[in-house]
Amino acid sequence: MAGSGTEAYLKVTGLTKKFGNFTALKDIDLTVQEGEFVCFLGPSGCGKTTLLRAIAGLDIQTYGRVEQAGRDISALPPAERDFGIVFQSYALFPNLTVARNIAYGLENQKAKRGEITKRVTELLALVGLPDQGDKYPAQLSGGQQQRIALARAIATSPGLLLLDEPLSALDAKVRGHLRHEIKELQRQLGVTTVMVTHDQEEALTMADRIVVMNQGVIEQVGTPLEIYREPATAFVADFIGTMNFVPATATGSDRVRVGTAELQCDGADLGEAAAAGAGVTLAIRPEDIAMQGVQAADENALRVKIEALEFLGSFVRANLVGGDLGEEKLQADFSINLIRRFDIDLGDDIAIALPREHLRFYAGEPADG
């Protein structure tokens, strides 16, 4: 399994990057195992690209250390680091053929002509463009250009592959297709890969682990499932997927009040906010709100009213208000079949349940917006 080794292939320790008085990265610690596919995920300006560029030596860190395969590369220029890189803009040489673009790094390494020709042919087949070697980049589509950029990046068999938002310039259909191809190629080659993206779906579908960043710090590192199901902070919960945030008041070590209802929860989840009277933020995913078979006497059952229904294909998103919620609101995702079976419509009063195993809590009141 990728990332199962004990020794980290890439290790970042205490990395800080300043631009004048602005601190773009603050004391970053991170390890990446050999063969692992890791995504740096976060909003624009969070520091993810700056971190990638520091690893590549394109923007040397102000403080801190970067090690690759046990070697300190902190102060080395990019040419002396063992990586291939793919940018959002492809960055192909327009005056060179596709074959010459792929061969560029090999030529710089003074590889023999026969070896270069063999490797280029092999890579063109690998990225699904075996007959495009004599064309120029301008004659290719965006998706094809990005495949060539990828082939060029891996031509020298680097130990580390760096991808800086490689799919963001492509349309949705091509992006979805290439996403799968890049992941399969990475798995086939076994190359340790770090990819920067702001697209949560990209990170969830491609990464072995996701590094969620915000304002120059790492908020959480985990598998896609861990990040989605067990977000460590309210920021992660809000950034990944859709999440309900509702103000609540702790009424005991394992209970909170929302609206007029008292909900049971796991005390460990409630954490330090368990002191009676403490204000907390309750979080639950819309798909985790139950409706089918819920009885009024069930644990964490609430009576609510359907204020709005939004058809989203395979499911319907319902806005729930009133009843036991008081002034609060929830969004719930119900399957289209469930809506039909129970003939649910606007204005209906229904019973829902908030299963305790799906409740998460964060300190303080929800942030506005």
C-alpha positions as MATLAB code, in Angstrom:
seq = 'MAGSGTEAYLKVTGLTKKFGNFTALKDIDLTVQEGEFVCFLGPSGCGKTTLLRAIAGLDIQTYGRVEQAGRDISALPPAERDFGIVFQSYALFPNLTVARNIAYGLENQKAKRGEITKRVTELLALVGLPDQGDKYPAQLSGGQQQRIALARAIATSPGLLLLDEPLSALDAKVRGHLRHEIKELQRQLGVTTVMVTHDQEEALTMADRIVVMNQGVIEQVGTPLEIYREPATAFVADFIGTMNFVPATATGSDRVRVGTAELQCDGADLGEAAAAGAGVTLAIRPEDIAMQGVQAADENALRVKIEALEFLGSFVRANLVGGDLGEEKLQADFSINLIRRFDIDLGDDIAIALPREHLRFYAGEPADG';
ca = [
       0.000    0.000    0.000;
       1.249    3.491   -0.860;
       2.602    5.342    2.122;
       2.991    2.219    4.286;
       6.775    2.530    4.692;
       8.315    3.675    7.959;
      10.798    6.142    6.453;
       9.366    9.271    4.877;
      10.471    9.851    1.267;
       9.755   13.592    1.518;
      10.039   15.386    4.838;
       9.293   19.050    5.503;
      10.223   20.387    8.946;
       9.487   23.803   10.448;
       9.081   25.384    7.029;
       8.260   29.094    7.042;
       8.098   31.366    4.005;
       7.902   35.138    4.229;
       7.410   37.705    1.492;
       8.426   40.967    3.169;
       6.156   41.338    6.193;
       3.685   38.746    4.899;
       4.052   35.189    6.191;
       2.794   32.823    3.489;
       3.689   29.599    5.329;
       3.944   29.202    9.093;
       6.047   26.413   10.595;
       4.902   23.605    8.279;
       5.692   19.985    9.260;
       4.792   17.251    6.774;
       5.917   13.793    5.711;
       5.115   11.996    2.446;
       5.803    8.284    2.069;
       7.377    6.704   -1.008;
       4.823    5.988   -3.738;
       2.143    8.095   -2.050;
      -0.201   10.492   -3.882;
      -0.740   13.554   -1.687;
      -2.947   16.556   -2.502;
      -2.447   20.037   -1.063;
      -6.010   21.381   -0.891;
      -7.285   24.789    0.114;
      -8.706   28.112   -1.077;
      -6.756   30.654   -3.126;
      -4.001   32.273   -1.090;
      -3.797   29.506    1.527;
      -0.127   28.740    0.771;
      -0.445   25.419   -1.069;
       1.399   26.528   -4.230;
       4.048   28.321   -2.149;
       4.688   25.048   -0.301;
       4.986   23.135   -3.577;
       7.415   25.723   -4.944;
       9.505   25.533   -1.762;
       9.750   21.749   -2.179;
      10.840   22.295   -5.792;
      13.365   24.989   -4.851;
      11.572   27.547   -7.034;
      10.880   29.704   -3.943;
      13.412   28.871   -1.233;
      11.892   28.903    2.256;
      12.846   31.580    4.787;
      13.314   28.989    7.532;
      12.974   25.247    7.780;
      14.222   22.082    6.165;
      13.245   19.940    3.179;
      14.557   16.370    2.841;
      14.053   13.973   -0.059;
      15.020   10.316    0.283;
      17.054   11.193    3.389;
      18.981   13.957    1.594;
      18.825   17.570    2.757;
      17.773   19.566   -0.320;
      16.764   22.725    1.568;
      19.239   25.021   -0.161;
      19.660   23.236   -3.491;
      18.614   24.949   -6.744;
      15.795   23.268   -8.722;
      18.207   21.703  -11.245;
      19.868   19.716   -8.460;
      16.616   18.339   -7.039;
      15.099   15.070   -8.211;
      11.609   16.014   -9.432;
       9.436   16.468  -12.483;
       6.844   19.226  -12.515;
       3.621   19.911  -14.424;
       2.057   23.366  -14.355;
      -1.504   24.532  -14.961;
      -0.361   26.304  -18.152;
       1.334   23.193  -19.665;
       4.539   25.258  -20.248;
       5.461   23.313  -23.380;
       8.041   24.754  -25.774;
       5.950   25.992  -28.740;
       8.858   25.806  -31.201;
       9.649   22.155  -30.430;
       7.705   19.123  -31.609;
       5.872   16.968  -29.104;
       8.669   14.392  -29.282;
      11.358   17.037  -28.679;
       9.370   18.458  -25.751;
       9.312   15.043  -24.096;
      12.986   14.456  -24.923;
      14.131   17.808  -23.501;
      15.173   16.583  -20.053;
      16.817   13.474  -21.460;
      18.834   15.561  -23.917;
      20.015   17.760  -21.041;
      21.177   14.612  -19.269;
      23.204   13.693  -22.384;
      21.323   10.438  -22.902;
      22.112    8.495  -26.078;
      19.945    9.241  -29.104;
      18.661    5.679  -29.389;
      17.680    5.622  -25.716;
      15.889    8.963  -26.084;
      13.904    7.788  -29.116;
      12.905    4.593  -27.334;
      11.863    6.467  -24.163;
       9.843    9.079  -26.102;
       8.001    6.353  -28.027;
       7.292    4.536  -24.761;
       5.959    7.674  -23.075;
       3.763    8.720  -26.011;
       2.130    5.279  -25.830;
       1.842    5.550  -22.045;
      -0.135    8.816  -22.224;
      -2.285    7.565  -25.107;
      -0.812    9.736  -27.894;
       1.418    7.326  -29.823;
       1.058    9.085  -33.205;
       1.434   12.716  -32.094;
       5.224   12.985  -31.806;
       5.746   15.030  -34.992;
       3.091   17.635  -34.155;
       3.656   20.947  -32.391;
       1.886   21.884  -29.128;
      -0.419   24.387  -30.861;
      -1.845   21.542  -32.954;
      -3.028   19.675  -29.836;
      -6.059   20.165  -27.605;
      -5.621   21.345  -24.016;
      -6.058   17.833  -22.672;
      -3.497   16.458  -25.123;
      -1.014   19.211  -24.234;
      -1.350   18.364  -20.566;
      -0.677   14.694  -21.329;
       2.516   15.726  -23.135;
       3.518   17.945  -20.192;
       3.036   14.931  -17.930;
       5.117   12.712  -20.238;
       7.902   15.317  -20.240;
       7.823   15.512  -16.425;
       8.269   11.761  -15.978;
      10.703   11.227  -18.891;
      13.779   11.290  -16.646;
      12.134    8.920  -14.108;
      12.196   11.469  -11.260;
      11.739   10.335   -7.676;
       9.119   13.025   -7.069;
       6.336   14.300   -9.332;
       4.937   17.760   -8.579;
       1.615   18.826  -10.100;
       0.557   22.471   -9.746;
      -3.200   22.624  -10.477;
      -2.597   20.609  -13.673;
      -6.272   20.251  -14.609;
      -7.762   23.635  -13.726;
      -7.412   25.088  -17.265;
      -9.405   22.216  -18.823;
     -13.152   21.846  -19.261;
     -15.082   19.624  -16.849;
     -15.377   16.560  -19.092;
     -11.694   16.478  -20.034;
     -10.747   17.204  -16.415;
     -12.736   14.223  -15.155;
     -11.159   11.922  -17.735;
      -7.589   13.097  -17.122;
      -8.068   12.891  -13.369;
      -8.584    9.158  -13.677;
      -5.709    8.785  -16.163;
      -3.199   10.641  -13.977;
      -4.102    8.559  -10.932;
      -3.772    5.316  -12.893;
      -0.452    6.443  -14.357;
       0.868    7.386  -10.918;
      -0.167    4.020   -9.526;
       1.435    2.226  -12.463;
       4.737    4.110  -12.126;
       4.746    4.126   -8.306;
       6.164    7.663   -8.329;
       5.743    9.758   -5.178;
       3.399   12.566   -6.190;
       2.334   15.889   -4.660;
      -0.495   17.781   -6.343;
      -1.833   21.255   -5.607;
      -5.564   21.785   -6.140;
      -8.405   23.990   -4.954;
     -10.932   21.433   -6.240;
     -12.180   19.229   -3.405;
     -13.611   16.614   -5.776;
     -10.214   16.308   -7.442;
      -8.518   15.765   -4.084;
     -11.136   13.303   -2.802;
     -10.951   11.115   -5.914;
      -7.194   11.185   -6.550;
      -5.321   11.423   -3.250;
      -4.100    8.757   -0.859;
      -3.917   11.577    1.691;
      -5.109   15.169    1.640;
      -3.331   18.106    3.288;
      -5.965   20.788    3.935;
      -4.386   24.243    4.191;
      -5.705   27.601    5.318;
      -3.894   30.913    5.801;
      -0.435   29.399    5.655;
      -0.972   26.530    8.086;
      -2.061   22.904    7.814;
      -5.553   22.408    9.252;
      -5.662   18.616    8.826;
      -3.879   15.724    7.127;
      -5.777   12.504    6.467;
      -7.235   10.094    3.953;
     -10.127   11.407    1.843;
     -12.562    9.430    4.022;
     -11.072   10.815    7.248;
     -11.149   14.369    5.933;
     -14.774   14.037    4.840;
     -16.191   12.021    7.750;
     -14.043   13.371   10.595;
     -13.105   16.999    9.820;
     -10.830   18.214   12.621;
     -11.861   21.867   12.408;
     -14.890   23.859   11.369;
     -12.881   25.201    8.421;
     -12.224   21.689    7.079;
     -15.852   20.701    7.660;
     -17.037   23.748    5.725;
     -14.476   23.521    2.904;
     -14.997   19.828    2.117;
     -18.500   18.962    0.941;
     -21.676   20.490    2.362;
     -22.143   20.800    6.114;
     -24.878   22.116    8.399;
     -23.599   24.332   11.215;
     -26.084   24.976   14.016;
     -25.516   26.842   17.299;
     -26.126   24.598   20.294;
     -25.747   24.682   24.064;
     -24.167   21.885   26.065;
     -26.576   20.746   28.792;
     -24.405   17.948   30.166;
     -21.473   15.692   29.403;
     -23.343   13.980   26.534;
     -26.253   16.280   25.691;
     -26.828   19.509   23.769;
     -29.848   21.698   23.191;
     -30.778   22.837   19.684;
     -33.928   24.919   19.396;
     -36.362   23.300   21.841;
     -34.886   19.801   21.459;
     -32.275   18.052   23.559;
     -29.964   15.764   21.608;
     -27.861   12.849   22.820;
     -24.243   12.779   21.677;
     -20.989   11.091   22.505;
     -19.211   12.930   25.294;
     -15.822   12.413   23.656;
     -17.106   14.238   20.566;
     -18.370   17.125   22.667;
     -14.906   17.416   24.208;
     -13.982   20.325   26.479;
     -17.193   22.129   25.581;
     -19.158   19.528   27.583;
     -19.457   21.859   30.572;
     -23.144   22.679   31.036;
     -24.048   25.979   29.456;
     -21.133   26.158   27.033;
     -21.953   27.327   23.524;
     -20.864   24.982   20.733;
     -21.357   24.525   17.010;
     -23.112   21.313   16.019;
     -22.237   20.031   12.550;
     -23.937   17.331   10.481;
     -23.816   16.449    6.777;
     -27.133   16.817    4.892;
     -26.992   13.175    3.753;
     -26.671   11.992    7.366;
     -30.062   13.348    8.421;
     -32.508   10.436    8.596;
     -36.203   10.496    7.712;
     -37.345    7.002    6.729;
     -38.950    5.110    9.604;
     -38.261    7.830   12.189;
     -40.676    7.850   15.146;
     -41.233   10.736   17.556;
     -39.863    8.666   20.450;
     -36.591    7.809   18.655;
     -33.287    9.176   19.916;
     -32.582   12.670   18.537;
     -35.904   12.782   16.669;
     -37.192   16.242   15.696;
     -40.415   17.534   14.182;
     -39.708   20.013   11.394;
     -41.386   21.682    8.443;
     -40.205   21.541    4.809;
     -39.647   25.115    3.663;
     -38.083   24.394    0.258;
     -37.171   21.468   -2.002;
     -34.380   21.620   -4.578;
     -34.198   18.849   -7.171;
     -30.565   17.816   -7.752;
     -30.922   14.707   -9.904;
     -30.521   11.590   -7.787;
     -31.485   13.416   -4.583;
     -33.510   16.343   -3.323;
     -32.120   18.940   -0.915;
     -34.735   19.971    1.631;
     -34.646   23.136    3.748;
     -36.010   22.232    7.177;
     -37.306   24.866    9.601;
     -39.573   25.414   12.583;
     -40.939   22.818   14.954;
     -38.280   21.535   17.358;
     -35.604   23.532   15.521;
     -37.041   26.801   16.797;
     -35.219   29.588   14.941;
     -32.586   27.286   13.479;
     -32.484   25.710   10.008;
     -31.095   22.513    8.503;
     -30.489   21.211    5.002;
     -31.155   17.518    4.408;
     -30.476   15.403    1.325;
     -33.144   12.772    0.650;
     -33.138   10.331   -2.250;
     -35.634   11.055   -5.006;
     -37.178    7.629   -4.389;
     -37.739    8.448   -0.716;
     -39.446   11.728   -1.633;
     -41.752    9.888   -4.043;
     -42.491    6.975   -1.722;
     -43.613    9.204    1.145;
     -45.154   11.843   -1.141;
     -43.147   14.613    0.529;
     -44.037   18.160   -0.521;
     -43.519   21.781    0.446;
     -45.056   22.718    3.776;
     -45.188   19.140    5.106;
     -44.422   18.472    8.763;
     -42.103   15.486    9.051;
     -40.036   13.639   11.657;
     -36.276   13.493   11.179;
     -33.442   12.135   13.299;
     -29.884   13.383   13.797;
     -27.948   10.155   14.472;
     -25.458   10.680   17.284;
     -22.670    8.901   15.366;
     -22.874   11.583   12.671;
     -22.847   14.612   14.975;
     -19.645   16.628   15.259;
     -18.946   19.579   17.528;
     -16.661   22.596   17.362;
     -15.973   25.185   20.042;
     -17.925   28.434   19.975;
     -20.752   29.711   17.805;
     -20.866   29.211   14.010;
     -19.064   31.882   11.996;
     -21.305   34.207    9.994;
     -21.772   33.323    6.345;
];
